[in-house]
Amino acid sequence: MSLAIVQEVAANPMPLVGAGLIVIGAGIGLGQIGRGAMEGIARQPEASNKIQTAMIIIAALLEGLAFAAIFLG
């Protein structure tokens, strides 16, 4: 990194704190989605295709939201 970027971050670290919180929140959310999907599949194995499809769609939307929040922040 150039010296100007390092100085700018040192002067105002709050965007990095926000980005860190976004990443932590997205990670927790993805873990909750995966846990819920696995519990649902364990309870109803015949619905595993529908549960897995819904899980992938929701996870992709969550990751997109996290990336957008990081880039806009």
PDB file with one MODEL, atoms N, CA, C and O in Angstrom:
MODEL        1
ATOM      1  N   MET A   1       0.842  -1.183   0.000  1.00  0.00           N
ATOM      2  CA  MET A   1       0.000   0.000   0.000  1.00  0.00           C
ATOM      3  C   MET A   1       0.884   1.242   0.000  1.00  0.00           C
ATOM      4  O   MET A   1       1.996   1.245   0.528  1.00  0.00           O
ATOM      5  N   SER A   2       0.363   2.265  -0.595  1.00  0.00           N
ATOM      6  CA  SER A   2       1.128   3.497  -0.612  1.00  0.00           C
ATOM      7  C   SER A   2       1.011   4.207   0.734  1.00  0.00           C
ATOM      8  O   SER A   2       0.106   3.933   1.521  1.00  0.00           O
ATOM      9  N   LEU A   3       1.923   5.104   0.976  1.00  0.00           N
ATOM     10  CA  LEU A   3       1.967   5.831   2.234  1.00  0.00           C
ATOM     11  C   LEU A   3       0.717   6.696   2.422  1.00  0.00           C
ATOM     12  O   LEU A   3       0.247   6.867   3.547  1.00  0.00           O
ATOM     13  N   ALA A   4       0.183   7.237   1.337  1.00  0.00           N
ATOM     14  CA  ALA A   4      -1.013   8.080   1.435  1.00  0.00           C
ATOM     15  C   ALA A   4      -2.216   7.281   1.927  1.00  0.00           C
ATOM     16  O   ALA A   4      -3.006   7.781   2.728  1.00  0.00           O
ATOM     17  N   ILE A   5      -2.358   6.054   1.459  1.00  0.00           N
ATOM     18  CA  ILE A   5      -3.485   5.206   1.896  1.00  0.00           C
ATOM     19  C   ILE A   5      -3.331   4.864   3.370  1.00  0.00           C
ATOM     20  O   ILE A   5      -4.301   4.916   4.125  1.00  0.00           O
ATOM     21  N   VAL A   6      -2.124   4.518   3.779  1.00  0.00           N
ATOM     22  CA  VAL A   6      -1.881   4.180   5.184  1.00  0.00           C
ATOM     23  C   VAL A   6      -2.173   5.376   6.083  1.00  0.00           C
ATOM     24  O   VAL A   6      -2.764   5.219   7.152  1.00  0.00           O
ATOM     25  N   GLN A   7      -1.768   6.557   5.661  1.00  0.00           N
ATOM     26  CA  GLN A   7      -2.030   7.752   6.454  1.00  0.00           C
ATOM     27  C   GLN A   7      -3.519   8.055   6.523  1.00  0.00           C
ATOM     28  O   GLN A   7      -4.022   8.475   7.565  1.00  0.00           O
ATOM     29  N   GLU A   8      -4.230   7.842   5.409  1.00  0.00           N
ATOM     30  CA  GLU A   8      -5.670   8.099   5.402  1.00  0.00           C
ATOM     31  C   GLU A   8      -6.401   7.135   6.335  1.00  0.00           C
ATOM     32  O   GLU A   8      -7.304   7.542   7.067  1.00  0.00           O
ATOM     33  N   VAL A   9      -6.019   5.875   6.312  1.00  0.00           N
ATOM     34  CA  VAL A   9      -6.643   4.892   7.196  1.00  0.00           C
ATOM     35  C   VAL A   9      -6.309   5.191   8.649  1.00  0.00           C
ATOM     36  O   VAL A   9      -7.165   5.046   9.522  1.00  0.00           O
ATOM     37  N   ALA A  10      -5.091   5.600   8.917  1.00  0.00           N
ATOM     38  CA  ALA A  10      -4.700   5.921  10.289  1.00  0.00           C
ATOM     39  C   ALA A  10      -5.470   7.135  10.801  1.00  0.00           C
ATOM     40  O   ALA A  10      -5.763   7.225  11.993  1.00  0.00           O
ATOM     41  N   ALA A  11      -5.800   8.070   9.906  1.00  0.00           N
ATOM     42  CA  ALA A  11      -6.528   9.261  10.310  1.00  0.00           C
ATOM     43  C   ALA A  11      -8.000   8.971  10.587  1.00  0.00           C
ATOM     44  O   ALA A  11      -8.609   9.606  11.448  1.00  0.00           O
ATOM     45  N   ASN A  12      -8.574   8.009   9.854  1.00  0.00           N
ATOM     46  CA  ASN A  12     -10.000   7.711  10.017  1.00  0.00           C
ATOM     47  C   ASN A  12     -10.225   6.204   9.883  1.00  0.00           C
ATOM     48  O   ASN A  12     -10.537   5.734   8.789  1.00  0.00           O
ATOM     49  N   PRO A  13     -10.077   5.436  10.962  1.00  0.00           N
ATOM     50  CA  PRO A  13     -10.225   3.977  10.870  1.00  0.00           C
ATOM     51  C   PRO A  13     -11.678   3.489  10.921  1.00  0.00           C
ATOM     52  O   PRO A  13     -11.921   2.286  10.823  1.00  0.00           O
ATOM     53  N   MET A  14     -12.628   4.385  11.071  1.00  0.00           N
ATOM     54  CA  MET A  14     -14.021   3.948  11.244  1.00  0.00           C
ATOM     55  C   MET A  14     -14.571   3.154  10.057  1.00  0.00           C
ATOM     56  O   MET A  14     -15.320   2.206  10.292  1.00  0.00           O
ATOM     57  N   PRO A  15     -14.249   3.479   8.786  1.00  0.00           N
ATOM     58  CA  PRO A  15     -14.751   2.630   7.701  1.00  0.00           C
ATOM     59  C   PRO A  15     -14.271   1.184   7.810  1.00  0.00           C
ATOM     60  O   PRO A  15     -14.990   0.256   7.440  1.00  0.00           O
ATOM     61  N   LEU A  16     -13.052   0.997   8.320  1.00  0.00           N
ATOM     62  CA  LEU A  16     -12.550  -0.369   8.487  1.00  0.00           C
ATOM     63  C   LEU A  16     -13.303  -1.097   9.595  1.00  0.00           C
ATOM     64  O   LEU A  16     -13.541  -2.301   9.494  1.00  0.00           O
ATOM     65  N   VAL A  17     -13.674  -0.387  10.637  1.00  0.00           N
ATOM     66  CA  VAL A  17     -14.464  -0.995  11.717  1.00  0.00           C
ATOM     67  C   VAL A  17     -15.822  -1.411  11.167  1.00  0.00           C
ATOM     68  O   VAL A  17     -16.309  -2.503  11.461  1.00  0.00           O
ATOM     69  N   GLY A  18     -16.430  -0.540  10.370  1.00  0.00           N
ATOM     70  CA  GLY A  18     -17.717  -0.863   9.764  1.00  0.00           C
ATOM     71  C   GLY A  18     -17.625  -2.063   8.838  1.00  0.00           C
ATOM     72  O   GLY A  18     -18.495  -2.933   8.850  1.00  0.00           O
ATOM     73  N   ALA A  19     -16.567  -2.107   8.035  1.00  0.00           N
ATOM     74  CA  ALA A  19     -16.383  -3.245   7.130  1.00  0.00           C
ATOM     75  C   ALA A  19     -16.186  -4.537   7.923  1.00  0.00           C
ATOM     76  O   ALA A  19     -16.692  -5.591   7.538  1.00  0.00           O
ATOM     77  N   GLY A  20     -15.454  -4.451   9.024  1.00  0.00           N
ATOM     78  CA  GLY A  20     -15.268  -5.631   9.863  1.00  0.00           C
ATOM     79  C   GLY A  20     -16.566  -6.127  10.466  1.00  0.00           C
ATOM     80  O   GLY A  20     -16.811  -7.331  10.527  1.00  0.00           O
ATOM     81  N   LEU A  21     -17.396  -5.201  10.910  1.00  0.00           N
ATOM     82  CA  LEU A  21     -18.695  -5.593  11.461  1.00  0.00           C
ATOM     83  C   LEU A  21     -19.589  -6.211  10.397  1.00  0.00           C
ATOM     84  O   LEU A  21     -20.333  -7.151  10.678  1.00  0.00           O
ATOM     85  N   ILE A  22     -19.522  -5.691   9.180  1.00  0.00           N
ATOM     86  CA  ILE A  22     -20.312  -6.256   8.087  1.00  0.00           C
ATOM     87  C   ILE A  22     -19.878  -7.691   7.812  1.00  0.00           C
ATOM     88  O   ILE A  22     -20.715  -8.578   7.643  1.00  0.00           O
ATOM     89  N   VAL A  23     -18.574  -7.916   7.769  1.00  0.00           N
ATOM     90  CA  VAL A  23     -18.062  -9.262   7.492  1.00  0.00           C
ATOM     91  C   VAL A  23     -18.433 -10.221   8.613  1.00  0.00           C
ATOM     92  O   VAL A  23     -18.815 -11.362   8.351  1.00  0.00           O
ATOM     93  N   ILE A  24     -18.325  -9.774   9.847  1.00  0.00           N
ATOM     94  CA  ILE A  24     -18.701 -10.632  10.979  1.00  0.00           C
ATOM     95  C   ILE A  24     -20.191 -10.953  10.929  1.00  0.00           C
ATOM     96  O   ILE A  24     -20.584 -12.103  11.125  1.00  0.00           O
ATOM     97  N   GLY A  25     -21.016  -9.951  10.669  1.00  0.00           N
ATOM     98  CA  GLY A  25     -22.458 -10.181  10.587  1.00  0.00           C
ATOM     99  C   GLY A  25     -22.827 -11.124   9.461  1.00  0.00           C
ATOM    100  O   GLY A  25     -23.681 -11.995   9.632  1.00  0.00           O
ATOM    101  N   ALA A  26     -22.190 -10.959   8.308  1.00  0.00           N
ATOM    102  CA  ALA A  26     -22.472 -11.855   7.184  1.00  0.00           C
ATOM    103  C   ALA A  26     -22.043 -13.285   7.505  1.00  0.00           C
ATOM    104  O   ALA A  26     -22.741 -14.238   7.158  1.00  0.00           O
ATOM    105  N   GLY A  27     -20.907 -13.431   8.163  1.00  0.00           N
ATOM    106  CA  GLY A  27     -20.444 -14.772   8.536  1.00  0.00           C
ATOM    107  C   GLY A  27     -21.386 -15.453   9.509  1.00  0.00           C
ATOM    108  O   GLY A  27     -21.675 -16.642   9.375  1.00  0.00           O
ATOM    109  N   ILE A  28     -21.861 -14.705  10.483  1.00  0.00           N
ATOM    110  CA  ILE A  28     -22.826 -15.265  11.441  1.00  0.00           C
ATOM    111  C   ILE A  28     -24.120 -15.635  10.726  1.00  0.00           C
ATOM    112  O   ILE A  28     -24.695 -16.695  10.973  1.00  0.00           O
ATOM    113  N   GLY A  29     -24.573 -14.749   9.836  1.00  0.00           N
ATOM    114  CA  GLY A  29     -25.801 -15.023   9.096  1.00  0.00           C
ATOM    115  C   GLY A  29     -25.692 -16.257   8.215  1.00  0.00           C
ATOM    116  O   GLY A  29     -26.618 -17.065   8.149  1.00  0.00           O
ATOM    117  N   LEU A  30     -24.555 -16.400   7.537  1.00  0.00           N
ATOM    118  CA  LEU A  30     -24.361 -17.584   6.699  1.00  0.00           C
ATOM    119  C   LEU A  30     -24.310 -18.851   7.546  1.00  0.00           C
ATOM    120  O   LEU A  30     -24.822 -19.893   7.136  1.00  0.00           O
ATOM    121  N   GLY A  31     -23.704 -18.768   8.710  1.00  0.00           N
ATOM    122  CA  GLY A  31     -23.687 -19.926   9.607  1.00  0.00           C
ATOM    123  C   GLY A  31     -25.084 -20.309  10.071  1.00  0.00           C
ATOM    124  O   GLY A  31     -25.414 -21.492  10.159  1.00  0.00           O
ATOM    125  N   GLN A  32     -25.904 -19.305  10.369  1.00  0.00           N
ATOM    126  CA  GLN A  32     -27.283 -19.575  10.786  1.00  0.00           C
ATOM    127  C   GLN A  32     -28.090 -20.203   9.646  1.00  0.00           C
ATOM    128  O   GLN A  32     -28.893 -21.108   9.872  1.00  0.00           O
ATOM    129  N   ILE A  33     -27.872 -19.718   8.430  1.00  0.00           N
ATOM    130  CA  ILE A  33     -28.573 -20.277   7.271  1.00  0.00           C
ATOM    131  C   ILE A  33     -28.185 -21.740   7.085  1.00  0.00           C
ATOM    132  O   ILE A  33     -29.048 -22.595   6.883  1.00  0.00           O
ATOM    133  N   GLY A  34     -26.891 -22.024   7.153  1.00  0.00           N
ATOM    134  CA  GLY A  34     -26.421 -23.397   6.991  1.00  0.00           C
ATOM    135  C   GLY A  34     -26.937 -24.314   8.087  1.00  0.00           C
ATOM    136  O   GLY A  34     -27.341 -25.446   7.822  1.00  0.00           O
ATOM    137  N   ARG A  35     -26.921 -23.821   9.320  1.00  0.00           N
ATOM    138  CA  ARG A  35     -27.420 -24.622  10.435  1.00  0.00           C
ATOM    139  C   ARG A  35     -28.899 -24.945  10.268  1.00  0.00           C
ATOM    140  O   ARG A  35     -29.328 -26.083  10.461  1.00  0.00           O
ATOM    141  N   GLY A  36     -29.671 -23.920   9.905  1.00  0.00           N
ATOM    142  CA  GLY A  36     -31.106 -24.143   9.714  1.00  0.00           C
ATOM    143  C   GLY A  36     -31.397 -25.111   8.582  1.00  0.00           C
ATOM    144  O   GLY A  36     -32.298 -25.943   8.678  1.00  0.00           O
ATOM    145  N   ALA A  37     -30.631 -24.996   7.514  1.00  0.00           N
ATOM    146  CA  ALA A  37     -30.833 -25.910   6.381  1.00  0.00           C
ATOM    147  C   ALA A  37     -30.486 -27.344   6.773  1.00  0.00           C
ATOM    148  O   ALA A  37     -31.213 -28.273   6.421  1.00  0.00           O
ATOM    149  N   MET A  38     -29.400 -27.531   7.485  1.00  0.00           N
ATOM    150  CA  MET A  38     -29.025 -28.886   7.888  1.00  0.00           C
ATOM    151  C   MET A  38     -30.053 -29.487   8.846  1.00  0.00           C
ATOM    152  O   MET A  38     -30.368 -30.673   8.759  1.00  0.00           O
ATOM    153  N   GLU A  39     -30.573 -28.665   9.759  1.00  0.00           N
ATOM    154  CA  GLU A  39     -31.610 -29.169  10.662  1.00  0.00           C
ATOM    155  C   GLU A  39     -32.873 -29.525   9.883  1.00  0.00           C
ATOM    156  O   GLU A  39     -33.513 -30.538  10.163  1.00  0.00           O
ATOM    157  N   GLY A  40     -33.228 -28.701   8.914  1.00  0.00           N
ATOM    158  CA  GLY A  40     -34.411 -28.981   8.104  1.00  0.00           C
ATOM    159  C   GLY A  40     -34.249 -30.242   7.286  1.00  0.00           C
ATOM    160  O   GLY A  40     -35.183 -31.036   7.175  1.00  0.00           O
ATOM    161  N   ILE A  41     -33.082 -30.434   6.717  1.00  0.00           N
ATOM    162  CA  ILE A  41     -32.835 -31.650   5.933  1.00  0.00           C
ATOM    163  C   ILE A  41     -32.826 -32.879   6.833  1.00  0.00           C
ATOM    164  O   ILE A  41     -33.281 -33.949   6.427  1.00  0.00           O
ATOM    165  N   ALA A  42     -32.312 -32.733   8.052  1.00  0.00           N
ATOM    166  CA  ALA A  42     -32.303 -33.872   8.982  1.00  0.00           C
ATOM    167  C   ALA A  42     -33.722 -34.266   9.380  1.00  0.00           C
ATOM    168  O   ALA A  42     -34.011 -35.444   9.594  1.00  0.00           O
ATOM    169  N   ARG A  43     -34.606 -33.272   9.479  1.00  0.00           N
ATOM    170  CA  ARG A  43     -35.993 -33.567   9.859  1.00  0.00           C
ATOM    171  C   ARG A  43     -36.817 -34.085   8.697  1.00  0.00           C
ATOM    172  O   ARG A  43     -37.666 -34.959   8.873  1.00  0.00           O
ATOM    173  N   GLN A  44     -36.568 -33.543   7.496  1.00  0.00           N
ATOM    174  CA  GLN A  44     -37.334 -33.952   6.316  1.00  0.00           C
ATOM    175  C   GLN A  44     -36.376 -34.195   5.146  1.00  0.00           C
ATOM    176  O   GLN A  44     -36.192 -33.319   4.301  1.00  0.00           O
ATOM    177  N   PRO A  45     -35.776 -35.366   5.099  1.00  0.00           N
ATOM    178  CA  PRO A  45     -34.803 -35.649   4.036  1.00  0.00           C
ATOM    179  C   PRO A  45     -35.407 -35.580   2.629  1.00  0.00           C
ATOM    180  O   PRO A  45     -34.702 -35.284   1.664  1.00  0.00           O
ATOM    181  N   GLU A  46     -36.697 -35.850   2.516  1.00  0.00           N
ATOM    182  CA  GLU A  46     -37.315 -35.820   1.186  1.00  0.00           C
ATOM    183  C   GLU A  46     -37.418 -34.405   0.621  1.00  0.00           C
ATOM    184  O   GLU A  46     -37.615 -34.242  -0.583  1.00  0.00           O
ATOM    185  N   ALA A  47     -37.290 -33.391   1.456  1.00  0.00           N
ATOM    186  CA  ALA A  47     -37.356 -32.001   1.010  1.00  0.00           C
ATOM    187  C   ALA A  47     -35.968 -31.381   0.855  1.00  0.00           C
ATOM    188  O   ALA A  47     -35.841 -30.158   0.789  1.00  0.00           O
ATOM    189  N   SER A  48     -34.938 -32.209   0.798  1.00  0.00           N
ATOM    190  CA  SER A  48     -33.574 -31.681   0.794  1.00  0.00           C
ATOM    191  C   SER A  48     -33.280 -30.820  -0.432  1.00  0.00           C
ATOM    192  O   SER A  48     -32.558 -29.830  -0.322  1.00  0.00           O
ATOM    193  N   ASN A  49     -33.823 -31.175  -1.599  1.00  0.00           N
ATOM    194  CA  ASN A  49     -33.556 -30.374  -2.801  1.00  0.00           C
ATOM    195  C   ASN A  49     -34.132 -28.965  -2.673  1.00  0.00           C
ATOM    196  O   ASN A  49     -33.466 -27.988  -3.017  1.00  0.00           O
ATOM    197  N   LYS A  50     -35.356 -28.859  -2.184  1.00  0.00           N
ATOM    198  CA  LYS A  50     -35.979 -27.541  -2.019  1.00  0.00           C
ATOM    199  C   LYS A  50     -35.254 -26.720  -0.950  1.00  0.00           C
ATOM    200  O   LYS A  50     -35.038 -25.521  -1.127  1.00  0.00           O
ATOM    201  N   ILE A  51     -34.884 -27.357   0.144  1.00  0.00           N
ATOM    202  CA  ILE A  51     -34.188 -26.654   1.229  1.00  0.00           C
ATOM    203  C   ILE A  51     -32.829 -26.178   0.750  1.00  0.00           C
ATOM    204  O   ILE A  51     -32.436 -25.044   1.023  1.00  0.00           O
ATOM    205  N   GLN A  52     -32.107 -27.037   0.036  1.00  0.00           N
ATOM    206  CA  GLN A  52     -30.781 -26.668  -0.436  1.00  0.00           C
ATOM    207  C   GLN A  52     -30.853 -25.522  -1.437  1.00  0.00           C
ATOM    208  O   GLN A  52     -30.021 -24.616  -1.400  1.00  0.00           O
ATOM    209  N   THR A  53     -31.835 -25.552  -2.329  1.00  0.00           N
ATOM    210  CA  THR A  53     -31.989 -24.472  -3.302  1.00  0.00           C
ATOM    211  C   THR A  53     -32.290 -23.151  -2.605  1.00  0.00           C
ATOM    212  O   THR A  53     -31.702 -22.122  -2.937  1.00  0.00           O
ATOM    213  N   ALA A  54     -33.201 -23.178  -1.645  1.00  0.00           N
ATOM    214  CA  ALA A  54     -33.532 -21.961  -0.909  1.00  0.00           C
ATOM    215  C   ALA A  54     -32.327 -21.451  -0.124  1.00  0.00           C
ATOM    216  O   ALA A  54     -32.099 -20.244  -0.045  1.00  0.00           O
ATOM    217  N   MET A  55     -31.557 -22.369   0.456  1.00  0.00           N
ATOM    218  CA  MET A  55     -30.376 -21.976   1.219  1.00  0.00           C
ATOM    219  C   MET A  55     -29.355 -21.281   0.326  1.00  0.00           C
ATOM    220  O   MET A  55     -28.791 -20.258   0.714  1.00  0.00           O
ATOM    221  N   ILE A  56     -29.115 -21.815  -0.851  1.00  0.00           N
ATOM    222  CA  ILE A  56     -28.128 -21.229  -1.760  1.00  0.00           C
ATOM    223  C   ILE A  56     -28.581 -19.854  -2.225  1.00  0.00           C
ATOM    224  O   ILE A  56     -27.765 -18.936  -2.305  1.00  0.00           O
ATOM    225  N   ILE A  57     -29.864 -19.691  -2.533  1.00  0.00           N
ATOM    226  CA  ILE A  57     -30.380 -18.397  -2.975  1.00  0.00           C
ATOM    227  C   ILE A  57     -30.246 -17.360  -1.861  1.00  0.00           C
ATOM    228  O   ILE A  57     -29.786 -16.244  -2.103  1.00  0.00           O
ATOM    229  N   ILE A  58     -30.643 -17.721  -0.652  1.00  0.00           N
ATOM    230  CA  ILE A  58     -30.559 -16.784   0.463  1.00  0.00           C
ATOM    231  C   ILE A  58     -29.104 -16.436   0.775  1.00  0.00           C
ATOM    232  O   ILE A  58     -28.793 -15.277   1.049  1.00  0.00           O
ATOM    233  N   ALA A  59     -28.215 -17.421   0.738  1.00  0.00           N
ATOM    234  CA  ALA A  59     -26.799 -17.158   1.007  1.00  0.00           C
ATOM    235  C   ALA A  59     -26.210 -16.234  -0.053  1.00  0.00           C
ATOM    236  O   ALA A  59     -25.420 -15.348   0.271  1.00  0.00           O
ATOM    237  N   ALA A  60     -26.581 -16.429  -1.304  1.00  0.00           N
ATOM    238  CA  ALA A  60     -26.070 -15.556  -2.362  1.00  0.00           C
ATOM    239  C   ALA A  60     -26.574 -14.123  -2.182  1.00  0.00           C
ATOM    240  O   ALA A  60     -25.821 -13.171  -2.388  1.00  0.00           O
ATOM    241  N   LEU A  61     -27.821 -13.970  -1.805  1.00  0.00           N
ATOM    242  CA  LEU A  61     -28.355 -12.626  -1.562  1.00  0.00           C
ATOM    243  C   LEU A  61     -27.657 -11.969  -0.371  1.00  0.00           C
ATOM    244  O   LEU A  61     -27.362 -10.775  -0.412  1.00  0.00           O
ATOM    245  N   LEU A  62     -27.394 -12.726   0.671  1.00  0.00           N
ATOM    246  CA  LEU A  62     -26.706 -12.184   1.839  1.00  0.00           C
ATOM    247  C   LEU A  62     -25.289 -11.763   1.493  1.00  0.00           C
ATOM    248  O   LEU A  62     -24.836 -10.702   1.923  1.00  0.00           O
ATOM    249  N   GLU A  63     -24.585 -12.578   0.723  1.00  0.00           N
ATOM    250  CA  GLU A  63     -23.226 -12.211   0.333  1.00  0.00           C
ATOM    251  C   GLU A  63     -23.239 -10.978  -0.558  1.00  0.00           C
ATOM    252  O   GLU A  63     -22.376 -10.110  -0.426  1.00  0.00           O
ATOM    253  N   GLY A  64     -24.202 -10.891  -1.459  1.00  0.00           N
ATOM    254  CA  GLY A  64     -24.311  -9.707  -2.304  1.00  0.00           C
ATOM    255  C   GLY A  64     -24.571  -8.458  -1.488  1.00  0.00           C
ATOM    256  O   GLY A  64     -24.006  -7.399  -1.764  1.00  0.00           O
ATOM    257  N   LEU A  65     -25.424  -8.579  -0.487  1.00  0.00           N
ATOM    258  CA  LEU A  65     -25.705  -7.448   0.389  1.00  0.00           C
ATOM    259  C   LEU A  65     -24.457  -7.039   1.172  1.00  0.00           C
ATOM    260  O   LEU A  65     -24.188  -5.849   1.336  1.00  0.00           O
ATOM    261  N   ALA A  66     -23.704  -8.010   1.648  1.00  0.00           N
ATOM    262  CA  ALA A  66     -22.476  -7.706   2.392  1.00  0.00           C
ATOM    263  C   ALA A  66     -21.448  -7.037   1.493  1.00  0.00           C
ATOM    264  O   ALA A  66     -20.812  -6.067   1.905  1.00  0.00           O
ATOM    265  N   PHE A  67     -21.272  -7.536   0.268  1.00  0.00           N
ATOM    266  CA  PHE A  67     -20.327  -6.914  -0.654  1.00  0.00           C
ATOM    267  C   PHE A  67     -20.763  -5.476  -0.984  1.00  0.00           C
ATOM    268  O   PHE A  67     -19.934  -4.566  -1.014  1.00  0.00           O
ATOM    269  N   ALA A  68     -22.037  -5.281  -1.227  1.00  0.00           N
ATOM    270  CA  ALA A  68     -22.530  -3.943  -1.539  1.00  0.00           C
ATOM    271  C   ALA A  68     -22.303  -2.992  -0.352  1.00  0.00           C
ATOM    272  O   ALA A  68     -21.910  -1.841  -0.543  1.00  0.00           O
ATOM    273  N   ALA A  69     -22.548  -3.469   0.848  1.00  0.00           N
ATOM    274  CA  ALA A  69     -22.344  -2.633   2.031  1.00  0.00           C
ATOM    275  C   ALA A  69     -20.869  -2.271   2.207  1.00  0.00           C
ATOM    276  O   ALA A  69     -20.548  -1.148   2.597  1.00  0.00           O
ATOM    277  N   ILE A  70     -19.983  -3.208   1.925  1.00  0.00           N
ATOM    278  CA  ILE A  70     -18.555  -2.923   2.052  1.00  0.00           C
ATOM    279  C   ILE A  70     -18.109  -1.922   0.991  1.00  0.00           C
ATOM    280  O   ILE A  70     -17.374  -0.983   1.296  1.00  0.00           O
ATOM    281  N   PHE A  71     -18.547  -2.114  -0.249  1.00  0.00           N
ATOM    282  CA  PHE A  71     -18.121  -1.215  -1.321  1.00  0.00           C
ATOM    283  C   PHE A  71     -18.719   0.179  -1.174  1.00  0.00           C
ATOM    284  O   PHE A  71     -18.075   1.168  -1.523  1.00  0.00           O
ATOM    285  N   LEU A  72     -19.936   0.267  -0.664  1.00  0.00           N
ATOM    286  CA  LEU A  72     -20.567   1.573  -0.499  1.00  0.00           C
ATOM    287  C   LEU A  72     -20.096   2.283   0.769  1.00  0.00           C
ATOM    288  O   LEU A  72     -20.192   3.505   0.882  1.00  0.00           O
ATOM    289  N   GLY A  73     -19.587   1.496   1.720  1.00  0.00           N
ATOM    290  CA  GLY A  73     -19.146   2.068   2.988  1.00  0.00           C
ATOM    291  C   GLY A  73     -17.814   2.637   2.912  1.00  0.00           C
ATOM    292  O   GLY A  73     -17.308   3.157   3.906  1.00  0.00           O
TER     293      GLY A  73
ENDMDL
END
